[in-house]
Amino acid sequence: MESEKRNMRRLRAAMIAAVLGVAAIAAPIIVAPSASAHGWITSPPSRQDNCATGAVSFSCGGVQYEPQSVEAPKGSMQCSGGSGFTVLDDNSKAWPRKSVGSTVTFQWKLTAAHNTSTWEYFVDGKLHQTFSQGGAQPPSNISHTLTNLPAGNHTVLARWNVSNTVNAFYNCVDISVGGDPTGNPTGGDPTGGNPTGGDPTGTTGGTTGNGTCTDPAWSAGSVYTGGARVSYNNTKYEAKWWTTGENPGTSGQWGVWKNLGAC
């Protein structure tokens, strides 16, 4: 009888140890914080914010439900960062454009305050201002004020660089500095672009019956900044803002290229 009691005690002890072992393994899984919530720019509204608030006339896909989650490895010049939210990179979409002055405060909404190294702001693919966070966690309502913004239509790419991972969070904001009224759609953005801008020159121009186009011919592989002029199919065009790969012949009324007439 005593032997049976000892065996029962050993069995109970073994069962308790097994349960505690499973609990110890499961505990980190249960308490691990979610990595699905991060942050985005709400003012002026970013592209993903416009998707989330229903301010666009087209379907944005999944980003409309999680505007805070546009996360990808650091260093990208795409609005999506190269993530799965590729609609943010679509130049042909009529993204609302906010009318602003030359000094603008960009307001973030953070749902998870990651340790941060820097915040970078690019205007039409060129670095405009950088704000350091020094590896600290930012407040949930952090904002940054950009100054000396150039006049005209622009797309601002904001990169939130997390200090303790290889990733960053990406936002694109379409603005018109002292120009078109709020709501006019865009025709371009810094997706897949060159962070240092580019040379708006191409190959030789085309020829018409009245003479030779003096502006360089449009090249699909070139980067053009606002004011750059090209020729295409014996017609002169001028870029309204930064662009690459957008055919002048299909630009349309709201597109990046302004038709200046025949050569």
C-alpha positions in Angstrom: 0.0 0.0 0.0 2.8 2.4 1.0 4.5 1.6 -2.3 1.4 2.5 -4.3 1.1 5.9 -2.5 4.7 6.7 -3.3 4.1 5.8 -7.0 1.0 8.0 -7.1 3.0 10.9 -5.5 5.7 10.5 -8.1 3.1 10.4 -10.9 1.5 13.6 -9.7 4.8 15.4 -9.4 5.7 14.3 -13.0 2.4 15.6 -14.3 2.8 19.0 -12.5 6.3 19.3 -13.9 5.1 18.6 -17.4 2.3 21.2 -17.1 4.7 23.9 -15.8 7.1 23.1 -18.6 4.5 23.6 -21.2 3.4 26.9 -19.5 6.9 28.2 -19.5 7.3 27.5 -23.2 3.9 29.1 -24.1 4.3 32.1 -21.8 6.6 34.1 -24.2 4.3 33.4 -27.1 1.3 34.6 -25.2 2.8 37.9 -24.0 4.8 38.7 -27.1 3.8 42.1 -28.5 2.0 42.4 -31.8 4.2 43.5 -34.7 1.3 44.5 -36.9 0.7 48.0 -35.7 3.1 50.9 -36.3 2.2 54.3 -37.8 1.5 56.7 -40.7 1.1 60.3 -41.6 -2.4 61.8 -41.2 -1.8 65.4 -42.0 -1.3 66.4 -44.7 -2.9 63.1 -45.6 -0.6 60.4 -46.9 -1.7 58.1 -49.7 -2.5 55.3 -47.2 -4.4 57.8 -45.0 -6.5 58.8 -48.1 -7.2 55.1 -48.7 -8.2 54.5 -45.0 -10.5 57.5 -44.9 -12.2 56.7 -48.3 -10.9 59.9 -49.9 -10.0 58.2 -53.1 -12.3 57.0 -55.9 -10.6 53.7 -56.5 -9.9 50.5 -54.5 -6.7 50.5 -52.5 -6.8 46.9 -51.4 -5.6 45.9 -48.0 -3.8 49.1 -47.1 -7.1 50.8 -46.5 -7.5 48.6 -43.4 -3.9 48.9 -42.1 -2.4 52.2 -43.2 0.1 51.9 -40.3 1.7 48.8 -41.8 3.6 50.0 -44.8 6.9 48.5 -43.6 9.9 47.3 -45.7 13.7 47.2 -45.6 15.4 50.6 -45.3 16.6 52.5 -48.3 13.7 52.2 -50.8 12.5 55.3 -52.7 9.0 53.7 -53.3 5.9 54.9 -51.6 5.2 51.2 -50.7 8.9 50.7 -49.7 8.7 47.6 -51.9 6.1 46.0 -49.6 3.0 44.3 -50.9 1.0 47.6 -50.9 2.0 48.4 -54.5 -1.1 50.5 -55.2 0.7 53.3 -53.3 3.3 53.3 -56.1 0.8 53.7 -59.0 1.5 56.9 -60.8 -1.7 56.7 -62.8 -4.0 56.9 -59.8 -5.8 60.2 -59.0 -4.3 60.7 -55.5 -5.7 63.8 -53.8 -3.2 66.6 -53.6 -3.2 69.0 -50.5 -2.7 72.7 -51.0 0.0 74.0 -48.5 2.5 76.7 -47.9 6.3 76.5 -48.1 6.4 75.5 -44.4 4.4 72.4 -43.6 4.0 70.3 -40.4 3.7 66.6 -41.0 1.7 64.8 -38.3 2.2 61.2 -37.5 -0.1 58.7 -35.7 1.9 55.9 -34.1 0.2 52.8 -32.9 3.6 51.3 -31.9 6.5 53.5 -30.9 9.5 51.7 -32.2 13.0 52.8 -31.3 14.0 55.2 -34.0 17.2 56.4 -35.6 16.0 59.1 -38.1 13.0 60.4 -40.0 13.8 61.3 -43.6 11.8 63.5 -46.0 12.4 63.5 -49.7 10.8 66.0 -52.1 10.4 64.5 -55.6 13.2 62.0 -54.9 15.7 64.5 -53.3 16.4 64.5 -49.6 15.0 67.7 -48.2 15.2 67.3 -44.4 16.3 64.7 -41.8 15.2 64.6 -38.1 17.2 62.5 -35.6 15.5 60.5 -32.9 18.8 59.1 -31.4 17.5 55.6 -31.0 14.7 56.7 -28.6 11.1 55.8 -28.8 9.0 58.7 -30.2 5.7 60.0 -28.8 2.6 58.6 -30.4 1.7 62.0 -31.9 5.1 63.1 -33.2 5.3 65.7 -35.9 8.0 67.4 -38.0 8.0 70.8 -39.7 9.4 71.0 -43.2 10.6 74.5 -44.4 11.6 76.1 -47.6 9.5 73.8 -49.8 9.6 74.7 -53.5 6.5 76.1 -55.2 4.5 73.7 -57.4 3.2 70.2 -57.2 5.3 67.7 -55.4 5.3 64.2 -53.8 7.0 64.0 -50.4 8.3 60.5 -49.4 8.7 60.1 -45.7 10.9 57.3 -44.3 10.7 56.4 -40.6 13.9 54.4 -39.9 13.6 52.0 -37.0 17.0 51.8 -35.1 16.9 48.2 -33.9 15.7 46.4 -37.1 16.5 46.5 -40.8 13.1 48.0 -41.6 11.6 51.4 -42.2 8.0 52.7 -42.6 7.0 54.5 -45.7 4.5 57.3 -46.5 4.0 59.4 -49.6 2.2 62.7 -49.3 1.0 64.6 -52.4 1.1 68.4 -52.0 0.7 71.6 -54.0 2.9 74.4 -52.6 1.2 77.7 -53.3 -0.5 76.2 -56.3 -3.5 74.1 -57.3 -6.4 73.9 -54.9 -6.9 70.9 -52.5 -8.1 67.8 -54.2 -6.6 68.1 -57.6 -5.2 64.7 -58.5 -1.6 63.8 -59.0 0.2 62.4 -61.9 3.5 61.3 -60.4 5.5 60.2 -57.3 9.0 59.2 -56.3 8.4 55.4 -56.7 11.5 53.5 -57.8 13.3 56.8 -58.3 16.8 58.1 -57.9 17.2 59.7 -54.5 19.5 62.4 -56.0 17.0 63.3 -58.7 18.4 63.0 -62.2 19.5 64.6 -65.4 16.5 65.6 -67.5 18.3 65.1 -70.7 17.8 62.3 -73.2 18.6 61.5 -76.8 18.3 63.8 -79.8 14.9 65.3 -80.6 12.6 64.3 -83.4 12.2 66.1 -86.7 9.1 67.7 -88.2 8.3 69.2 -91.6 8.9 72.7 -90.2 12.3 72.0 -88.6 14.0 70.1 -85.8 12.9 69.8 -82.2 15.5 71.5 -80.1 14.5 69.8 -76.9 15.9 66.4 -76.1 13.8 63.4 -77.0 11.9 61.8 -74.1 13.6 58.7 -72.7 11.7 56.1 -70.6 14.8 55.4 -68.5 15.6 59.0 -67.6 14.5 61.0 -64.5 12.9 64.4 -65.1 12.4 67.2 -62.6 9.8 70.0 -62.7 10.4 72.3 -65.6 12.4 69.8 -67.8 11.4 69.9 -71.4 11.4 67.0 -73.9 10.2 66.2 -77.4 8.0 63.3 -78.3 6.4 62.5 -81.6 7.2 66.0 -82.9 5.6 67.6 -79.9 7.2 69.6 -77.1 6.4 68.8 -73.4 7.3 70.2 -70.1 7.4 68.2 -66.8 5.2 69.6 -64.1 7.0 67.7 -61.3 9.4 64.8 -60.8 8.8 61.8 -63.0 10.4 58.8 -64.7 8.9 56.3 -67.1 5.7 58.2 -67.8 5.0 58.6 -71.6 4.2 62.2 -72.5 1.8 61.0 -75.2 -0.5 59.4 -72.7 -0.1 61.9 -69.8 -3.5 63.4 -70.1 -5.0 66.6 -68.6 -4.0 65.7 -65.0 -0.7 64.0 -65.9 2.9 65.0 -65.3 3.6 66.3 -68.8 2.3 69.7 -70.1 1.8 69.8 -73.9 3.6 72.8 -75.3 2.6 72.2 -78.9 4.3 71.0 -82.1 8.0 71.5 -82.6 
